[in-house]
Amino acid sequence: MKKQVKKAKKFNLKVFAMVMAIVVFLVASLFVLDTFAPANPKVYHRFALSTIFGSFDGEDTPNSYYQVQIQKSIETGEKHYSCINTKIGTTNSENVKEIWINLSDVYDNELKIYLSTGWEGKSKYLSEITYSKSKIKENSDDGWFRVYKTDKKDGLKINDYGFYGQLRFSFSSNCKVREIVVVDMKGNLGTVTAQHCSNGGVPAGKDKYADSHDNKFMPEDMKNVGDEKTTFKIEE
């Protein structure tokens, strides 16, 4: 009888050890899968599931989006920047202090964002910023990224020569642009309306201009970049 009890205990210990090994293996596998997930701010990320399905809608966040799709030049095979050409406005044409973007689903190791003014002809360099995949995943809770802030006391003149509210946003990688917000010098939110999209080069450096983009197109979802500005609640 005692031998049977000992055998039963040994069997139970073996079963328990096997179950624990399986659990550890599954958890480790999920962590590995999670490292391959697209770069999503925490509010849009679901452990392991985001690897397969991408981002998820967040609570009190912009949940509509424009899907940026990178294209290549037919002639050279080089990647173009994917651009959203917007018309921005503020109350009483108040000058701009800051510009924010809410984004998700970055698959490349980094995302470069260029801002330039004017898009009827050539677009003039305004600013640029680069986000690593790890920074997007680890350092952003709500998905909002400040892509521009002026140090000028009078701000960015919205009705300046060659600008007149025509602001181009250029992206180096596929991503979902969920919302774009402009903040004027008085802290009020302006309006952002996508006029059209295009693919092409960017102005590389201060006082530089990008080549004209002749391939204008107007996807249905481009309107989503300016439809949920009330979700912007960042306080400094």
Residue pairs with C-beta under 8 A, 6 or more apart in sequence:
30 47
30 48
33 48
33 51
34 47
34 48
34 50
34 51
36 51
37 45
37 48
37 50
37 51
37 137
38 50
38 54
38 55
38 104
38 105
38 106
38 107
39 104
39 105
39 106
39 107
39 111
39 133
39 134
39 136
39 137
40 50
40 54
40 55
40 104
40 105
40 106
40 136
40 137
41 103
41 104
41 136
41 137
41 140
41 141
41 142
41 143
42 137
42 140
42 141
42 142
43 58
43 59
43 61
43 141
43 142
43 143
44 50
44 55
44 56
44 57
44 58
44 61
44 104
44 105
44 143
45 55
45 56
45 137
46 53
46 56
49 56
50 56
54 104
54 105
55 104
55 105
55 176
57 63
58 142
58 143
60 231
60 233
61 102
61 142
61 143
61 178
61 231
62 102
62 143
62 178
62 179
62 227
62 228
62 231
63 178
63 228
64 178
64 221
64 224
64 227
64 228
65 104
65 176
65 177
65 178
65 221
65 224
65 225
66 84
66 176
66 177
66 194
66 197
66 219
66 221
66 222
66 223
66 224
66 225
67 174
67 176
67 221
68 82
68 84
68 171
68 173
68 174
68 175
68 176
68 177
69 82
69 174
70 79
70 80
70 81
70 82
70 171
70 172
70 173
70 174
71 79
71 80
71 82
71 199
72 78
72 79
72 80
73 79
73 80
79 172
80 199
80 200
80 201
81 114
81 170
81 171
81 172
81 199
81 200
81 201
81 202
82 170
82 171
82 174
82 197
82 199
83 119
83 168
83 169
83 170
83 171
83 197
83 198
83 199
83 200
83 213
84 168
84 169
84 171
84 177
84 180
84 194
84 197
84 222
84 225
85 119
85 166
85 167
85 168
85 194
85 195
85 196
85 197
85 198
85 213
85 216
86 166
86 167
86 168
86 169
86 180
86 192
86 193
86 194
86 195
86 225
86 226
87 165
87 166
87 167
87 192
87 193
87 195
88 96
88 158
88 165
88 167
88 182
88 190
88 191
88 192
88 193
89 158
89 165
89 190
89 191
89 193
90 96
90 158
90 182
90 184
90 188
90 190
90 191
91 184
91 186
91 188
91 190
93 158
93 159
94 155
94 158
94 184
94 185
94 186
94 188
94 190
95 154
95 155
95 156
95 157
95 158
95 184
95 185
96 150
96 155
96 156
96 158
96 182
96 183
96 184
96 185
96 190
97 149
97 150
97 155
97 156
97 183
97 184
97 185
97 187
98 146
98 148
98 149
98 150
98 182
98 183
99 115
99 146
99 147
99 148
99 149
99 167
99 180
99 181
99 182
99 183
100 144
100 145
100 146
100 147
100 180
100 181
100 182
100 183
100 232
100 234
101 113
101 144
101 145
101 147
101 169
101 177
101 179
101 180
101 181
102 142
102 143
102 144
102 145
102 177
102 178
102 179
102 180
102 181
102 231
102 232
103 111
103 136
103 143
103 145
103 175
103 176
103 177
103 178
104 143
104 175
104 176
104 178
105 174
105 175
105 176
106 131
106 133
106 136
106 173
106 174
106 175
107 173
107 174
107 175
108 133
108 172
108 173
108 174
109 132
109 133
110 130
110 131
110 132
110 133
110 172
110 173
111 130
111 131
111 133
111 136
111 171
111 172
111 173
111 175
112 128
112 129
112 130
112 171
112 172
112 173
113 128
113 129
113 130
113 131
113 147
113 169
113 170
113 171
113 172
114 125
114 127
114 128
114 168
114 169
114 170
114 202
114 203
115 126
115 127
115 128
115 147
115 148
115 167
115 168
115 169
115 170
116 123
116 124
116 125
116 126
116 167
116 168
116 170
116 202
116 203
116 210
117 123
117 124
117 126
117 160
117 162
117 163
117 166
117 167
117 168
118 124
118 162
118 163
118 164
118 166
118 168
119 166
119 168
119 195
119 198
119 213
120 166
121 212
122 203
122 209
122 210
122 211
122 212
123 168
123 202
123 203
123 209
123 210
123 213
124 162
124 163
124 203
124 207
124 208
124 209
125 202
125 203
125 204
125 205
125 206
125 207
125 208
125 209
125 210
126 148
126 156
126 167
127 147
127 148
128 202
129 145
129 147
129 148
131 145
142 234
143 178
144 232
144 234
148 156
150 156
154 185
155 184
155 185
157 163
158 164
158 165
159 165
166 195
168 210
169 177
169 180
170 202
170 210
171 177
177 225
178 224
178 225
178 228
179 224
179 225
179 226
179 227
179 228
179 229
179 231
179 232
180 192
180 225
180 226
181 189
181 190
181 192
181 229
181 232
182 189
182 190
182 191
182 192
183 189
183 190
184 190
189 229
189 232
191 226
191 229
192 225
192 226
192 229
193 223
193 226
194 222
194 223
194 225
194 226
196 216
196 217
196 218
196 222
197 216
197 217
197 218
197 219
197 222
198 213
198 214
198 215
198 216
198 217
199 213
199 215
200 210
200 211
200 212
200 213
200 215
201 210
201 211
202 210
203 209
203 210
